[in-house]
């Protein structure tokens, strides 16, 4: 067994368990460079720290706008698959789908390189972000007590999906340079913007 039979047997077993071929399993078993992400600040493997978001820096708008679309879509999929038995489902789903469409619009505007207008109220991206923030917090409050329908499969609880969306939305707002105007317990409300100096 020490002449190489054990490693081949092990590789074959892995290939069968993964539903792959012996070649695939052997390729996976071959030593190679580590795929574990490394923190650039150290030589120790581990999670890479989240990039620092600078207010108005717009360095992460592409990534965050795309993530908003993904997050809103994930919520819509879960609502449609597992939460239809709740009261006012159609209205709340329509509202959440509207947020998904707003997120898609923001992503497209960011892709096109849409920038702030000369006045704050001319900025379509800022307007869309404020609308999404306001609508999302209203919908979130309305869906707090919702339960998955009986017999639902692969159900994901809504609150972690909401937290993910909210976190990315607020990061996008921070990166883009707009502050939330929605009162949420534990978070200060931004004062209305002052007019630009002339």
N, C-alpha and C positions, 0 to 999 in steps of 0.2 A: 504494500500500500504506500510505502514511502517513495516510490519511484515516479510519482506524479499522478497516480491513479486517484488518490483522495481529492486533490484540487479539481481534477476533471469531473469526478463524481459530484462534488459540491457544486461546480458550475452547472452541470446538467440539471441537478435538483433545483437550483435557483431558476434556471431557464424554464423548467416545467412549471414551477410555482408561479412565475410571472406570466406564464402563457406565451413565452417567447421561444426562440430557437436556441440551440446550444451556442451558436455563434454569438448571438446577442448577449447571452449570459456570460460567455467568456470575455467578451469585449467589456462588459460592465465590471467583471472581476479583475481585469488587468489594472495594475497600478498605474497611476497617472497623476497629473496635477490635481490638487484639491479643488473641489467646487464649492467649498465652504466660503461664504463671503468673509472678507477680512476687513476689519476696521482700519482705515488708512492711518489712523493716529497711533496704531500699535501693530505689532507683528502677531498678536494673539487672535485666533479665529473668533469670530463673534458677529453680532449684528452691526451693520453699518448704521451710524447715527442718522436720524432724519435730518434733511438739510434745514438750515436755519432760514426762516421766512422773515424777510425784511419788509416792513410796511411800505407798500407802494413800489417794491423792487421789481416786480413782474418777472422774476427769474424763473418761476415755476408755473406760470400760467398754463402752458401747454399740458404739462403733466396733470395738474390739478383739475383743469377743465375736462380732460378725458376721464379722470377718476370720478368726477361728479356724474358724468353720463353713466358710467358703469354702476356706481352706487345707486342712482335713481332707478336704473333698469332692474337691478337686483331686488329692490323693494317692490317694484311693479310685478315682477315674476312671482315673488312669494305671495303677494296679495292675491294675484289671479289663481295661483295653484292651491293655496291652502286657507284663505281667509274669506271666501265668498259667502259663507254662512252668517257673517256678521251684519248687523243692521246698517243701512246706508252704504252698503258695499259699493254699489255702482257710482254714487256721488264721490266717495272718498277715493276710489280707484281712478276716476276721471281727474280728480284734483292732483293725485300723485303722477298720473300720466302727463298732466300739464307741466309739472315740475321737470319731468324727464325731457319734455320738448324744450323747455327753457334752458336746461343744461346743454342740450344738443345745439341750441342757438348760440349760447355762450362759447361752446367749443369751436363752432364754425367761425364766430367773430374773432376769437383768439387766433385761429389758424390763418385768417385773412390779415391779421396784424392790425385789427381795428384799435385805434388809440383814443384816448380821452379827447372829447371835444374842447372847444375853447371855454365853455362853461360846464360846471359840474352836471347840470341837469341834461346836457346834450349827450352824455356818455351812455350809450346803449348797454354796454357790458355792466356798468355800475347799476343801471336801472334794473337789468335782468337779475343781477345778484341780490339786490334788495328785495325784489319781488319773490325770488326763490326762498330767501331767508324768511320773509313774512309768511308766505304760503306754507312752507315746510313746518314751521313751528305751530301753525294753526292745525295742520293735518296731524302732526305728531301728538298734540293734546287730544284730538278726537279719536285716535286709534289706540290710546294707552290701554284700554281694557279689552281689546280684541283678543280672541282665542282662535287657534287653528280649528278648522272644521274636523269633526270626528272622522277617523280613517285617513287623514292626510299623511302623505309619505314625504320623507326628506324635508320636513318642516324646519324652517329656521325662524327663531323668535325674531320679532320685529325690532325690539329695542336695541340689539347690537347693530342691526342694519341702520337704524336711525342714528345711532351714535357715530357710526362710520361716516354717513352722509353729512351729518352736522359738522363733524370735525373737518372734513375736507372742504365743505362749503365755507367755513370760517377761515380756514387757511387760504382758500382762493381769494376771499374778500381781503384778508390781510395782505396777501401778495399783490393784489391789484390796487390796493390803497383805499378801500372803502370800509367803513365800520358798520357793524350791525346796528339797526335802529329798533330791534325787537327786544322787548323786556322779557328776559328769561331769568328765573330765580338763580341767584349766585353769580350773575354776570352783569357788569355795569352797562348801561345803555349809552351809546355815543351821543354826544350833543350834536344838534344839526350843524352842518358845515357852514363856516362863515364865508361870506362872499369874497371872491378874489380881490386882492388889492390892485388898484390901478395906478 
